[in-house]
């Protein structure tokens, strides 16, 4: 009988510890779901644009207006581009983010997963590195927004160029 109690105690403790670790890992996971696609907007451009700005600037033309009359809507975005990050290896990085700009409050909200300026689209290497892609989403409350792609660089003497890009914004119920 004592062996069964010891086995039960060990099993219970193992499950408790596993549950704690699982809970800690799950705390960082963001989740959103929807069943009804309301709208798809696409933008693209085959003319390259460059920046040397260390603060995020808008990629010209990569913005979509979204109006939410009431409640909330799930916004899902995808961005692809050929990219070049000028600079010597290790000198910096080229960053991209997708944000929702609230036209009434002027608030800027990065879509999830929000990189907070640490999502590297391409490290500096001075060559065209082929196609890169990212996907972001977020549930937004009622309001008028512009969903935008922005890009920036880190480091001195680094330049970012995006070319042949495509941007998709999907709005769900």
N, C-alpha and C positions, 0 to 999 in steps of 0.2 A: 504494500500500500504506500509506503514511504517513497519508493521509487517512482510510483505514478504521480505522487504529489510533486516530487522534484522535477519530473518531466513536464508536468502541467505548469509549474512555476517558471521553468526555463522557456517553454513555448510562449507563455503569456508575456514574459519580459521581452522576448525576441520580437513578438508582434508589436508591442508597445514602442520599442526602439525603432523598428522598421516604419511604423506609423509616424513617428516624430520626424524621421528623415524624409519620408515621402511628403509630409506636410510642408517641411521646409523647402523642398524642391518645387512643390506646386505653388508656393506663395508667389513666385516670380512669373508664373504663366498667366497671360491675359487671355480672356475668352470672350468671343462675341459670336452671335449667330443671327441668321435671318432666313426667311423662306421666300421672299418675294423681291425679285429684281425690278426696280422701277425705271432705271435709266443707265445708259452707257454713253460716256463721252470720250472721244479719242482726239489727241493732238499729236502731230509729228512734224519734224523739220529735218531737212538734209543739209542745212547750212550750219557750219560749226560756230560755236560761241565759246569764248574764253574768259577767264577771270584770274586775277592774282590777289583777290580780296581775301583777307583772313576772317571777315564776317560774311555770313551767308547773303548771297544776292540771288534775285529771281532769274531763272532761266527763261529768257524772253519767249513768250508763246506757250510755255508749259504751265498754263493755269486754266482752271475750269470753274465757272460759277455754279454754286450749289445753294438752292433755297429750300429751307426746311420750315414749313408753315407752323407745325405744332408737333409736339412729341419729340422723338429722336429718330435719326436714321443712321444706318451703318454705311460707312464710306469705305470702299476698298479700292486701292490704287496699285498700278504697276508702272514702272519706268525702266526703259532699256535704252542704252546708248553705246556708241563706240566712244572710247575715252582715251585721252592722253594726259599724263601727269608729268609735266616738265620739271626737272630737277634731278640732282644726283641721288642715287639710291641712299636711303636713310636721311635725306634732307627734309622730308615732310611727306604729306599725304594730300590727296584730293578727296573731298567729302561731298556727299549729296544727302539731302533730306527732303521729305515731303511734309508740307504743313497745311493746316487749315487757317486761313486768315479771316477773322470775323470782321466784316466791313462796318458794322455798327460800333463795336467796342474796340476795334483795332488789335484785339488779342491774337497772338500767334500760338497755335497749338500743334506740336509735332505729332504726326500720326504714329501709331504703335507698330513695331516696337520703337519707341523714341530713343534714338542713339545719343541725344544730348551733345551732339558735335563730335562723337567718336566713331560714327559709322564710316569706315574707310571704303570709298568706292574704288580707289586705285592708289597704291603707293607710288611715290615719285620714282620714275625710272627713265623718263625722257623718250619713251617710245609709245606708239599706238599699241594698246594692249587688248585689242579686240572688243567684243561686246561684253557689257556688264549689265546687271539687272537688279532690281529691288522691288519688293512688294510691301505695302503698308496698309493698315486699316484703323478705323476708330469710329465709335458711335458718337455722333455729334447731336447736341440739343438744338432746339428751334433757333433759327437765325439765318442770316445771309452770309455765305462764305465764298472765298476763292481758294480752291485747292491748288497749291503751287509746288513746283519743284524748285529747290534752291541749291546752289553749290558754292563751295569755298575751298580754301587751301590752308594747310598748316605749314609752318616753316618759312624761312627766308629764301627768296629766289625760286619759288615754286609757282607753277602756273597750271591751271586746269582747263582742258578743252573737251567739250562734249559735241558729238557730231552724230548725224543719222539717228536721232532719238525718237522714241515713241512713248506717249504718256496716256494711260487709260484710267478713267475714274468711273467707278460703278457705284450707284446709289441704290441701297436696299431699304425695304420697309422696316 
